[in-house]
Amino acid sequence: MARKYSRSASKDVERAMRKRKRGKLKSGRSGKTVKSRKQAIAIGLSEARKKGKKVPKKKTGGGRKTGGGKKKS
């Protein structure tokens, strides 16, 4: 079975995780220090994507799903 992520992409994630542990990883827009493990992984994958490494596309359609339509009373 083929690899989902390239080895160099996982190195980028690893680098982001180390930065998070040291307290040096900042989020993009707000510039706040990242504390979440999941957010650190997302930042690492995003950097790998920007460099053109083999990383699957981001899943879209996130967020809350609403019921849609009118409520029946």
ABEGO torsion letter per residue (X at the ends): XBBABBAAAAAAAAAAAAAAAAGABBBAAAGBBBABAAAAAAAAAAAAAAAGBBBBBBBBGBEBBBAEEBBBX
